[in-house]
Amino acid sequence: MAEDALIVVDLQNDFCPGGALAVEGGDEIVPIVNRLIEDSRHVILTQDWHPAGHSSFASSHPGKAAFQTVTMPYGEQTLWPDHCVQGSRGADFHPDLRWTTAELVLRKGFRREIDSYSAFFENDHRTSTGLAGYLRERGISKVSLCGLATDFCVAFSALDAVAQGFSTSVVLAACRGIDLNRSLAAMTRRMHDAGVQLI
């Protein structure tokens, strides 16, 4: 199992009930994720880590509302409520998440001008987070993903993992989705078609 790693995606307060960008039932997965962490030799966590005034925040675009879209230099961008601002309680991991055995905490979305859904690349699909190289240098060839949200950060991470040559699975019971404009079904289909194992 040394070549396997668990990637826990964005299990943070702002994505759980009561948070700024709450995913329905987001907190329900914590016990399942904790069991996965306990059973995994290599654990990596991603943490959304936005500066105040991030370009993906609706508040940074006068006249725009959350969940509308704008065109950015790298393509279409969904606008979100302000969330996971660096150093805020909302950016902290869920208090019941037993994450301290993680070998790496990968912060993403910290560049003001570009959003970052995937654990592997910013939303321009060119700017690397360095995660693929980290995994390869550790001899890890297989990754399992869980966390929030299924149809955004989990799905884009899984698609990039496959594209980078990793054997990839998503533990659906340990994920919850936003389902914005039927995005959950669309992204689940994209993952399946790309060769992600959905378990």
N, C-alpha and C positions, 0 to 999 in steps of 0.2 A: 504493500500500500504506500510505499515511500514516494512513488511517482504520482500520487493522487493529492489534490488540494481542494479544500472547500473555500468558496468565495461567498462571503455574506455581504449582500449589497444594501447599503444605505438604510440599515435598521435604526433609524434616528427618530427622535421625538417629534420633529415636525411632520414626519410621514405617518405618524400614529394618531389615533383618535385624540382630539384636542389640539393637535398641531396645526401649523399654518397651511400645510398642504396634505391634509390627512387622507390616507388610503383606508377605505372602509375595512375594518377587521385587521388592520395592520399589526396591532398588538397581539392578535390571536396566534400568530406564528412563532412568537418568542420561545415558548416551551419546546416546540419542534426544532427550531434552530439551535437551541441549547443542546439538545440531544445529538444533533448532527455535529456540533462543535466538539462535544465530548468524545464522539466516535472517530474524529478526524485527526490525523497526525499533523497535517499542515493546514493552517487556517489563515485566511486573508480577509480583511474587512475593507470595504470602501466606505468613504465618508464624504457626502456632499459638503462643500466647504466654500460657500460663496462670500465674496466681499460685499459690503453694503453697496447698493446701487448697481448690482450686477445687471448686465445687459439682457438677461433672460427674465428679469422681473418686470411685470406689467407697470409697476410704479416708475420705471425708468423710461417709459414711452407715453408721454402726455396724450390723453385721448383714447388710450387703449385700455382694455380690461383683461383680467386674468382669463386664460384659456383661448384668447384670440391668438392669431399668428401674425408675425411680421417676417419680412425678408431680410436676412442678414447676409453678409458677404459669403458665408458658407452654405446658404440655403434657407429653407423655411424653418422658423423657430417658433414653437409654442411659448406664449408668455405665461408666467406662473406668478402666484402670490409670492411676496418676499418670504424666503424660507432658508433654513440651514445657514444663517449668517454666521460667519466665523466668530467663535467664542461665545455664541448664544446658547441658551439651554435647548433651543430647538435643534441645534446642530449636534448635541450630545447623543450618544447611543441610548437606546431605550434602557431605563434603569435596571430592568430585570434580565437584560442580555448578559450572559456570562462570556464575555469576549476577551478577557485578559490573557488567555493562552494564545491569542493571535500572534503570528510571527511578523505580520506586516499590516499596518493601517495605511491604506492608499487614499489620499485626499484628492478630490477632483472638483472641477468647477470653480477653481480659485482664480482663473484668468478672467478678468472683468468683461472682456469683449467676446467671450465664446462660452457656450454651455458645454456640459460634459455629461452625457448619459452613461456611456460605456466605461467600464473599468480599464479598457485598453486604449481608447482613443477619444480625443475631444470630438465635438460634433462636426468638425470639418473632415473627419475620418482620415486625417493626415498627422495631426499632432499626437504623438504617442505619450502615454503615461509611463512607459517603461515596464509595465507589468509583464508583457510577453517575454522580454529579456530576463527579468527576474525569475520567472517560472522555469525557463530553459536552463539557466545557470544552476538552478536548484535540482535539475533533473526531473522536473514535474511535466508529465505529458497528458494528464487527464485532470479535468476540473469539473466540479459540481457547483452549481450556483443556486442560491436561495435569497430571499429578501424582498425589497420593495423598490419599485413596483414591477410586477410581472411584465407589463406591456411597454415599459420604458427602460429603466436602467438595467433590470435583469435581462430583458430580451436583447437589447443592444450589446450588452456584455457577452451574452451567449453567442450571438451572431459573429462578433469579432473574435471570440475564442476559437470558433470553428475555422474562421478565415485565416487565423494564425496557426492552424494546424493542430490544435489541441482536441483531444477526444472530450466532448462536452455534454453534460447533462444538466437539466434544471429540475429541482425537486419542487413540483407544483404545490404540494401540500404545505410547503414552507415559504410560499409566496402569496402576495395579494396584489390585485391589479387596480388601476384607476378606471380603465374602460372609457376613455375619452373618444367619443364618436366611433364606437365599436372597435377601438384599438386593441382590446384584449384578444378577440378572435383573429384579427388580422395579424398581430404579432405572434400569436401562438402558431398560426399557419406558417408564417415566415420561418420561425425557428424549426418547425418540423421539416419543412422543405429543404432547409439548409443542412439538415443532418444532426440537429440537436436532439438528444434523447430526452424525452419528456417523461418523467417518472413521478 
